């Protein structure tokens, strides 16, 4: 279930997903001034907020990808994670691999950075 969703004034977006299998935060924003946009997924270890979370992966978008496409892909990632989390036995890592395969098939990301 998508627990919360909000747009940021600078063109980013953030969604919190709570499922049977995991809780996570999906955030799309710029990496920094004059930098690329990316989507970061963090695993939330408790429902009490983001203080106990860890970054899992960052999907770095193509430099020339329009804002509307970035937000569409953000929503696609959220939909994949929300659907996969409703299935018993599907791990967050498996769902992220599915999201990564989707992004590469759409040719919208330059690379993925996984955090161990």
C-alpha positions as CSV (number, residue, x, y, z in Angstrom):
1,X,0.0,0.0,0.0
2,X,1.2,3.5,-0.8
3,X,1.2,5.1,2.7
4,X,2.1,8.6,1.5
5,X,2.9,10.4,-1.6
6,X,4.1,14.0,-2.2
7,X,5.6,16.2,-4.8
8,X,8.5,18.5,-4.1
9,X,8.6,22.1,-5.4
10,X,11.9,21.5,-7.2
11,X,10.4,18.8,-9.3
12,X,11.0,15.7,-7.1
13,X,8.7,13.2,-5.6
14,X,8.6,11.0,-2.6
15,X,6.5,7.9,-1.8
16,X,6.4,5.6,1.2
17,X,5.3,2.0,0.6
18,X,4.1,-0.4,3.3
19,X,3.6,-4.0,2.2
20,X,3.3,-7.4,3.8
21,X,7.0,-8.0,2.9
22,X,8.7,-4.7,3.5
23,X,8.5,-0.9,4.1
24,X,10.4,1.5,1.8
25,X,10.8,5.1,0.7
26,X,11.2,6.0,-3.0
27,X,12.6,9.5,-3.6
28,X,13.3,11.1,-6.9
29,X,15.3,14.3,-6.8
30,X,18.5,16.0,-8.1
31,X,21.8,14.7,-6.8
32,X,22.9,18.2,-6.3
33,X,23.1,21.6,-8.0
34,X,23.9,21.1,-11.8
35,X,23.7,17.3,-11.2
36,X,21.5,14.6,-12.6
37,X,18.2,13.4,-11.2
38,X,18.0,10.0,-9.6
39,X,15.6,7.8,-7.7
40,X,16.8,6.4,-4.4
41,X,15.1,3.6,-2.6
42,X,15.6,3.2,1.1
43,X,14.4,0.3,3.3
44,X,12.5,1.5,6.4
45,X,13.0,-0.8,9.3
46,X,10.1,0.5,11.4
47,X,6.9,2.4,10.9
48,X,8.1,5.2,13.3
49,X,9.8,7.2,10.5
50,X,12.9,7.4,8.4
51,X,15.4,7.5,11.2
52,X,15.9,3.8,11.0
53,X,16.4,3.3,7.3
54,X,19.1,2.3,4.9
55,X,19.8,3.2,1.3
56,X,19.6,0.2,-1.0
57,X,19.9,1.5,-4.6
58,X,20.1,4.7,-6.6
59,X,18.9,4.7,-10.2
60,X,20.6,7.5,-12.1
61,X,18.6,8.9,-15.0
62,X,19.8,9.9,-18.4
63,X,20.9,13.5,-18.4
64,X,18.4,14.6,-21.0
65,X,15.4,12.8,-19.6
66,X,12.5,15.3,-19.3
67,X,10.8,15.9,-15.9
68,X,7.5,14.3,-16.9
69,X,9.4,11.1,-17.9
70,X,11.3,11.0,-14.6
71,X,8.1,11.4,-12.6
72,X,6.4,8.7,-14.8
73,X,9.3,6.3,-14.1
74,X,9.2,7.2,-10.4
75,X,5.5,6.1,-10.4
76,X,6.4,2.9,-12.3
77,X,9.0,2.0,-9.6
78,X,6.5,2.7,-6.9
79,X,3.9,0.5,-8.7
80,X,6.4,-2.4,-9.1
81,X,7.4,-2.2,-5.5
82,X,3.8,-1.9,-4.2
83,X,2.6,-4.9,-6.3
84,X,5.6,-7.1,-5.6
85,X,5.4,-6.4,-1.8
86,X,1.9,-7.8,-1.7
87,X,3.1,-11.2,-2.8
88,X,4.3,-13.4,0.1
89,X,8.0,-14.4,-0.3
90,X,9.0,-11.5,-2.6
91,X,12.0,-9.7,-1.2
92,X,12.6,-6.0,-1.6
93,X,15.8,-6.9,-3.5
94,X,13.8,-9.0,-6.0
95,X,11.3,-6.2,-6.5
96,X,14.2,-3.7,-7.0
97,X,15.7,-6.0,-9.6
98,X,12.4,-6.0,-11.4
99,X,12.3,-2.2,-11.3
100,X,15.9,-2.0,-12.5
101,X,15.1,-4.3,-15.5
102,X,12.1,-2.1,-16.3
103,X,14.2,1.1,-16.3
104,X,16.9,-0.4,-18.5
105,X,14.3,-1.7,-20.9
106,X,12.9,1.8,-21.2
107,X,16.4,3.2,-21.7
108,X,15.9,5.9,-19.1
109,X,18.7,5.3,-16.6
110,X,22.4,5.6,-17.2
111,X,23.4,3.3,-14.3
112,X,22.3,1.8,-11.0
113,X,24.4,2.2,-7.8
114,X,23.7,-0.6,-5.2
115,X,24.7,-0.2,-1.6
116,X,25.9,-3.3,0.3
